[in-house]
Amino acid sequence: MDHFLYRDGELYAEDVSVADIAAAVGTPFYLYSTATLTRHYQLFDEALNGMEHMVCYAMKAASNQAILKTLAELGAGMDVVSGGEYARAKAAGVPGDRIVFSGVGKTRAEIRAALEGGIRQFNVESEPELLVISEVASSLGKTAPITVRVNPDVDAKTHAKIATGKSENKFGIPISKARAVYAEAAALPGIDVIGIDVHIGSQLTDLEPYELAYRKVADLTEQLRADGHNIRRLDLGGGLGIPYTRSNEAPPLPSDYGALIKRTVGHLGCEIEIEPGRLIAGNAGILVSRVIYVKQGEGRQFLILDGAMNDLIRPAMYDAHHDIVPIVEPVAGVEQQSYDIVGPVCESGDTFAKNRMMPPLAAGDLVAFRSAGAYGAVMASEYNTRPLVPEVLAKGDQFAVIRQRPDFDEIINRDTIPPWL
Ligand code: LLP
């Protein structure tokens, strides 16, 4: 459930009319619901009830500081994958001991900054990285808490670009090599081995791959303990999928996922960490856009919006489906029309949907892309010198712009002309 519902014939975000926000902010813009973010975080938190745990929001999904602060105030930790995300989490007030650092390419500078600012753990993805963390921590006179991310060679049954748990993927250390790497880690200065990490992919709509991966992690925990390692924390990654269409999808619920965690690793007595991103933010955000033109093509009509692939890249990049709904509630029984829904960017890839049935729309009408809260604003660019799309957060009957739309001067003045020109 989200909090974007029609009320008196108009789409609302909680208790605010989306059309009112559009009038105040201009289009396109991203709009998030505090109540939905909160509810989704709490679903995970409750799903892990009875186990010592921390829900570390994968902030790559939507990293505005207002979103981070909303979640951190509920008790969330953060999963970060760059020095920039680390700094942003800290700026939003997240304490270092609630920040987990993931990612295959952590640089020396990023590792140093995290050790100096405080870190819950590094999820180590390779032996060379392990050596660098040991070196940097030792040089600072610190000890780095680490888990090793293992690659369980499990097929997550998701889009190839977002599967991470097969041996052909760049992520983690092959689980078959794990014992050797843990032995190496235990012998290194400046390293405290605390647990195991695994993440097999994103938008998983079946629990079976998790079950296979977590059973492998449970076996590994026992082997590593027998080898003398004090394995006390399991980071089980993120990836639980969301419904992108209202009608026919019913992915597993966080409660099912929590029950699976208890069943597969609950007996080990470890503290559990999870790193959900999409399920917390995805259906907590919409992208609001305005129809610029309705253009009659040959045998088709195009709905040309002011939002484009630079604002929401998912359809172009992953062939992703987003439900697109008018802000004015369609009258019951109105005859739908087929549209190709496109943006103004100069490539054919700037197509959000083909042959999409919609109620009749005209220039000036507003539409909303649903399920756009995760991997929406964060993946936006200024391609075609289109200003980075602003973000708005609703809470009850209030809303606030949480990232302003830059004006053209701000964008253009970032360029520097060299002295010889
Ligand atoms: N932990 C790690 C180590 C990850 O790599 C990811 C996502 C997550 C957690 C969070 O996964 P989630 O719960 O959000 O599925 N841009 C793509 C998704 C990329 C996901 C990358 N890693 C999309 O728009 O579908």
Boltz pocket constraint, residues with backbone or C-beta under 6 A from the ligand:
constraints:
  - pocket:
      binder: B
      contacts: [[A, 58], [A, 61], [A, 79], [A, 102], [A, 103], [A, 161], [A, 162], [A, 199], [A, 201], [A, 202], [A, 203], [A, 237], [A, 238], [A, 239], [A, 240], [A, 275], [A, 276], [A, 277], [A, 278], [A, 279], [A, 314], [A, 318], [A, 374], [A, 375]]
      max_distance: 6.0
